[in-house]
Amino acid sequence: MSVSAEAQKAGVANIEVSVSGNKPKAFPSGITAAEVLKQCGYDHEEVFAVSVNGIPMDLATSLTQNVSLQPVSFSSDEGKEIYRHSSTHIMAQAVKECFPSAQMTIGPAIEEGFFYDFAFDRPFTPEDLEKIEAKALEIIQRDLPVSRQEFSREEAMEFFKGRGEAYKVELIQGFPEGEPVSAYAQGDFVDLCRGPHVASTGQIKALKLLTSAGAYWRGDERNPMLQRIYGTSFPSQEELDAHIANLEEIKRRDHRKLGKELDLFSVQDETGPGLILWHPKGALIRLLIENFWRDQHVKHGYEMVYSPHVARLDLWKTSGHVDFYKDNMFAPMTVEASEYQLKPMNCPFHIMVYKSHLRSYRELPIRYGELGTVYRYERSGVLHGLMRVRGFTQDDAHIFCRPDQIEAEVRQVLDFTMFVLRHFGFTEFEMYLSTRPEKAVGALDKWDQATNALEAALKGGGFQYKIDPGEGVFYGPKIDLKIRDALGRAWQCSTVQIDFNNPERFGLTYVGEDGKTHQPIMIHRALLGSIERFFGILVEHFAGAFPAWLAPVQIKILPITDKQAEYAGQVRDQLRASGFRVEVDDRNEKVGLKIREAETGKVPYMLVVGKRESEAHQVSVRKRGEGDLGAKTIHEVIDLIGNDMPSEELTTSSIQG
């Protein structure tokens, strides 16, 4: 007899459940999601949660009405979050068993792992982490069932107060009155959580604790310092091992480490945190990037402008930055009884350039570009090499156009963005359309018009994209583009933002074909994001081994003895005359040492010159990553290295060294 027939015989109502989009089947009301999946043949080892009508839930959830069910496994983003958040509870239980005096706060899943913050009287040591990890693995081996519990707000406060968890009580106090509070239990351990979770601790197959650090409660430096433990987890030891190996490769490529080893840049206490000093080699690479950027913008119809680093505070009041961005701005300075502000953005200056003339519809679109340095107050705890700084140069541009030109301009920006990023070696992209945030300005119909224009540009260009709800800027929706580096990490660089707010705030107009004044639309866009951050991404993407067109030293000539020094100088001069950046290592050292140091310095080409080469008017060529290419004439070397350049466009602004 079938399940539904048994249910009807027992007088139990049936419900219709569709699994993975398949034809609905009848099941008795009250059946759990786990039982439905079991009857449909799903592997309980791989599936550890479900999505019920699009809402993630536990496998133990009882189904009492017709629903659409989707199994959740680690292969989905949703599954990874559930899996790793469940792992944080295991880690928290391990901490409580090892260090009972530690108080729990919060522990979310993050990309590639998780963390949990604890109030503890000292930082956790590496030995502590080993102890906690061993305990966590023991908890996994116990295969403890994980169950959901619900309390009233008052019951939850009393429960956690009785356990000495003051931070949990503080969290609960912020919950709405009258709504149930959920928690999850595994053995004697109970933690506040909305869920869902895996069905048992044994479903976590491989877990590793990585590091610990300090973190302020609620991210506020005025609050107590907590102890944060980072970890990660995977469905198999093989996947975990591969991830750990990848983390080691990330350390090897760290732009802060390579920046010091290759003498590219530094951040020094005397100068101030988050402020970058560009050393000659790093500055040369930056100049190559900037020259290429400017050349291409001129070719794509942009006009270059320059703007000051400060302006009267009133300008930032008009733009709305004082109201919406004040926490990220440095304190104003007083000059001759007027308040001035270090610029956090370039856009108000470009607006003022536009506003300096009466504009006609025939002039639009107007595209202004600037590599403009801006200053933002980032808290010291989040500063990170070139990736998070207080002074940085945006590759900024603003387009002023008519409403009917938005879609075409955005489409052109997207195509231009892909062109530029591909030339820097990036081939994998992700696009996101970010919609109206909760804190926003402007009428809804203008938001809809701008959002629709962005979406039409994405669709018209055949771009794949995802919606990022509520992540637009306060003045309009935007498209964000992420690039994937050599290690598969996603970096958000490029952005295209529609702004109908600032043209209104600043009273921007143009004379239309009808002879009347109209308000233009403003498009904010950056292709690289910032020179500093993009440079850091490039360093890590290439592991410091820049392609030949970007390498600060493209060729190093290595004479074997002093007798070849004169010939080495002649070779250098010939190569420099052909536009290459060349150095001669004429130190009184063995050539093997010179080769090793040139390789450590990531020099693309090494030309060894000995007695035989100088007599034959040749050089012995070594290429980074390939080794010895044999003896060649100087003309052959020029052709060889010239062919290693991606295009003539990228070398038109080459700099001789």
Secondary structure, 3 states (H helix, E strand, C coil): CCHHHHHHHCCCCEEEEEECCCCCEEEECCCEHHHHHHHCCCCCCCCCEEEECCEEECCCCECCCCEEEEEECCCCHHHHHHHHHHHHHHHHHHHHHHCCCCEECCCCEECCEEEEEEECCCCCCHHHHHHHHHHHHHHHHHCCEEEEEEECHHHHHHHHHHCCCHHHHHHHHCCCCCCCEEEEEECCEEEECCCCCCCEHHHCCEEEEEEEEEEEHHHCCCCCEEEEEEEEEECCHHHHHHHHHHHHHHHHHCHHHHHHHCCCEECCCCCCCCCCEECHHHHHHHHHHHHHHHHHHHHCCCEECCCCCEEEHHHHHHHCHHHHCHHHCCCCEEECCEEEEECCCCHHHHHHHHHCCCCEHHHCCEEEEEEEEEECCCCHHHCECCCECCEEEEEEEEEEECHHHHHHHHHHHHHHHHHHHHHCCCCCEEEEEECCCCCCCCCHHHHHHHHHHHHHHHHHCCCCCEEECCCCECCECEEEEEEECCCCCEEEEEEEEEECHHHHHCCCCEECCCCCEECCEEEEEECCCCHHHHHHHHHHHCCCCCCCCCCCCCEEEEECCHHHHHHHHHHHHHHHHCCCCEEECCCCCCHHHHHHHHHHCCCCEEEEECHHHHHHCEEEEEECCCEEEEEEEHHHHHHHHHCCCCCHHHCCCCCCC
